[in-house]
Amino acid sequence: MLTLDEVKQYLRLDSDAEDDYLNILLILAREMCENFTRLVMPSPLPESYRQAMLVCIGYFFEKRDGSKEGMPKIFYTLLQPYRKAAF
């Protein structure tokens, strides 16, 4: 699992002012990865999962105004090899 410090480094944040929101985004990113792959998050976390989570967090951090742009395609590309086939 990603840490708050890793997320803050990725977003280049020095302040603790956004910590509560970032913790929510960490939960959201995990849920989105698990929903897309249809699997529980693996441990240890593969680098592609880590990057997908960071992309997700970065997207929601920047788009908190509700703009209509979708999740960047790279999020899905990074997770596609892990996706469990639907029945």
ChimeraX commands (.cxc) that place a marker at each C-alpha (Angstrom):
marker #1 position 0.00,0.00,0.00 radius 0.5
marker #1 position 1.14,3.51,-0.69 radius 0.5
marker #1 position 1.97,5.78,2.21 radius 0.5
marker #1 position 0.81,9.33,2.70 radius 0.5
marker #1 position 4.42,10.51,2.39 radius 0.5
marker #1 position 4.78,8.81,-1.01 radius 0.5
marker #1 position 1.60,10.48,-2.24 radius 0.5
marker #1 position 2.74,13.89,-1.00 radius 0.5
marker #1 position 6.09,13.44,-2.71 radius 0.5
marker #1 position 4.36,12.46,-5.99 radius 0.5
marker #1 position 2.08,15.51,-5.78 radius 0.5
marker #1 position 4.97,17.71,-4.60 radius 0.5
marker #1 position 3.18,18.84,-1.46 radius 0.5
marker #1 position 5.12,20.11,1.55 radius 0.5
marker #1 position 2.21,21.06,3.77 radius 0.5
marker #1 position 0.00,18.87,5.95 radius 0.5
marker #1 position -3.07,20.91,5.00 radius 0.5
marker #1 position -4.36,18.30,2.51 radius 0.5
marker #1 position -3.58,15.17,4.56 radius 0.5
marker #1 position -7.20,14.31,5.37 radius 0.5
marker #1 position -8.22,14.58,1.72 radius 0.5
marker #1 position -5.19,12.58,0.60 radius 0.5
marker #1 position -6.07,9.78,3.01 radius 0.5
marker #1 position -9.54,9.64,1.43 radius 0.5
marker #1 position -7.93,9.51,-2.01 radius 0.5
marker #1 position -5.70,6.63,-0.90 radius 0.5
marker #1 position -8.81,4.64,0.01 radius 0.5
marker #1 position -10.52,5.65,-3.25 radius 0.5
marker #1 position -7.49,4.62,-5.35 radius 0.5
marker #1 position -7.37,1.23,-3.68 radius 0.5
marker #1 position -11.09,0.69,-4.27 radius 0.5
marker #1 position -10.82,1.73,-7.91 radius 0.5
marker #1 position -7.89,-0.63,-8.52 radius 0.5
marker #1 position -9.71,-3.52,-6.85 radius 0.5
marker #1 position -12.93,-2.78,-8.73 radius 0.5
marker #1 position -11.17,-2.66,-12.09 radius 0.5
marker #1 position -9.05,-5.79,-11.56 radius 0.5
marker #1 position -11.85,-7.61,-9.70 radius 0.5
marker #1 position -9.16,-8.73,-7.24 radius 0.5
marker #1 position -8.02,-7.82,-3.75 radius 0.5
marker #1 position -4.94,-5.60,-3.81 radius 0.5
marker #1 position -1.83,-7.82,-3.92 radius 0.5
marker #1 position 0.93,-7.69,-1.36 radius 0.5
marker #1 position 3.63,-6.75,-2.00 radius 0.5
marker #1 position 2.24,-4.11,-4.30 radius 0.5
marker #1 position 3.60,-4.36,-7.87 radius 0.5
marker #1 position 5.03,-1.14,-9.30 radius 0.5
marker #1 position 2.28,-0.95,-11.93 radius 0.5
marker #1 position -0.34,-0.93,-9.15 radius 0.5
marker #1 position 1.59,1.78,-7.32 radius 0.5
marker #1 position 1.72,3.91,-10.44 radius 0.5
marker #1 position -1.97,3.33,-11.19 radius 0.5
marker #1 position -2.85,4.43,-7.65 radius 0.5
marker #1 position -0.72,7.55,-7.98 radius 0.5
marker #1 position -2.36,8.40,-11.32 radius 0.5
marker #1 position -5.78,7.97,-9.72 radius 0.5
marker #1 position -4.88,10.10,-6.71 radius 0.5
marker #1 position -3.33,12.78,-8.91 radius 0.5
marker #1 position -6.41,12.83,-11.13 radius 0.5
marker #1 position -8.87,13.30,-8.27 radius 0.5
marker #1 position -6.60,15.77,-6.49 radius 0.5
marker #1 position -6.48,17.97,-9.59 radius 0.5
marker #1 position -10.10,17.44,-10.72 radius 0.5
marker #1 position -11.90,17.95,-7.43 radius 0.5
marker #1 position -14.06,20.58,-9.13 radius 0.5
marker #1 position -15.99,17.79,-10.89 radius 0.5
marker #1 position -14.85,18.46,-14.43 radius 0.5
marker #1 position -16.07,15.91,-16.93 radius 0.5
marker #1 position -12.74,14.58,-18.15 radius 0.5
marker #1 position -12.34,10.87,-17.53 radius 0.5
marker #1 position -9.67,8.91,-15.73 radius 0.5
marker #1 position -6.44,8.89,-17.76 radius 0.5
marker #1 position -6.16,5.78,-19.97 radius 0.5
marker #1 position -2.81,4.89,-18.42 radius 0.5
marker #1 position -4.63,3.94,-15.18 radius 0.5
marker #1 position -6.39,1.10,-17.00 radius 0.5
marker #1 position -3.33,0.17,-19.06 radius 0.5
marker #1 position -1.24,-0.32,-15.92 radius 0.5
marker #1 position -3.84,-2.60,-14.32 radius 0.5
marker #1 position -5.01,-4.55,-17.39 radius 0.5
marker #1 position -2.51,-7.45,-16.94 radius 0.5
marker #1 position -3.95,-8.14,-13.48 radius 0.5
marker #1 position -7.62,-7.93,-14.43 radius 0.5
marker #1 position -9.58,-11.08,-13.70 radius 0.5
marker #1 position -11.86,-12.17,-16.53 radius 0.5
marker #1 position -15.55,-11.77,-15.81 radius 0.5
marker #1 position -17.77,-14.82,-15.73 radius 0.5
marker link #1:1,2 radius 0.2
marker link #1:2,3 radius 0.2
marker link #1:3,4 radius 0.2
marker link #1:4,5 radius 0.2
marker link #1:5,6 radius 0.2
marker link #1:6,7 radius 0.2
marker link #1:7,8 radius 0.2
marker link #1:8,9 radius 0.2
marker link #1:9,10 radius 0.2
marker link #1:10,11 radius 0.2
marker link #1:11,12 radius 0.2
marker link #1:12,13 radius 0.2
marker link #1:13,14 radius 0.2
marker link #1:14,15 radius 0.2
marker link #1:15,16 radius 0.2
marker link #1:16,17 radius 0.2
marker link #1:17,18 radius 0.2
marker link #1:18,19 radius 0.2
marker link #1:19,20 radius 0.2
marker link #1:20,21 radius 0.2
marker link #1:21,22 radius 0.2
marker link #1:22,23 radius 0.2
marker link #1:23,24 radius 0.2
marker link #1:24,25 radius 0.2
marker link #1:25,26 radius 0.2
marker link #1:26,27 radius 0.2
marker link #1:27,28 radius 0.2
marker link #1:28,29 radius 0.2
marker link #1:29,30 radius 0.2
marker link #1:30,31 radius 0.2
marker link #1:31,32 radius 0.2
marker link #1:32,33 radius 0.2
marker link #1:33,34 radius 0.2
marker link #1:34,35 radius 0.2
marker link #1:35,36 radius 0.2
marker link #1:36,37 radius 0.2
marker link #1:37,38 radius 0.2
marker link #1:38,39 radius 0.2
marker link #1:39,40 radius 0.2
marker link #1:40,41 radius 0.2
marker link #1:41,42 radius 0.2
marker link #1:42,43 radius 0.2
marker link #1:43,44 radius 0.2
marker link #1:44,45 radius 0.2
marker link #1:45,46 radius 0.2
marker link #1:46,47 radius 0.2
marker link #1:47,48 radius 0.2
marker link #1:48,49 radius 0.2
marker link #1:49,50 radius 0.2
marker link #1:50,51 radius 0.2
marker link #1:51,52 radius 0.2
marker link #1:52,53 radius 0.2
marker link #1:53,54 radius 0.2
marker link #1:54,55 radius 0.2
marker link #1:55,56 radius 0.2
marker link #1:56,57 radius 0.2
marker link #1:57,58 radius 0.2
marker link #1:58,59 radius 0.2
marker link #1:59,60 radius 0.2
marker link #1:60,61 radius 0.2
marker link #1:61,62 radius 0.2
marker link #1:62,63 radius 0.2
marker link #1:63,64 radius 0.2
marker link #1:64,65 radius 0.2
marker link #1:65,66 radius 0.2
marker link #1:66,67 radius 0.2
marker link #1:67,68 radius 0.2
marker link #1:68,69 radius 0.2
marker link #1:69,70 radius 0.2
marker link #1:70,71 radius 0.2
marker link #1:71,72 radius 0.2
marker link #1:72,73 radius 0.2
marker link #1:73,74 radius 0.2
marker link #1:74,75 radius 0.2
marker link #1:75,76 radius 0.2
marker link #1:76,77 radius 0.2
marker link #1:77,78 radius 0.2
marker link #1:78,79 radius 0.2
marker link #1:79,80 radius 0.2
marker link #1:80,81 radius 0.2
marker link #1:81,82 radius 0.2
marker link #1:82,83 radius 0.2
marker link #1:83,84 radius 0.2
marker link #1:84,85 radius 0.2
marker link #1:85,86 radius 0.2
marker link #1:86,87 radius 0.2
view
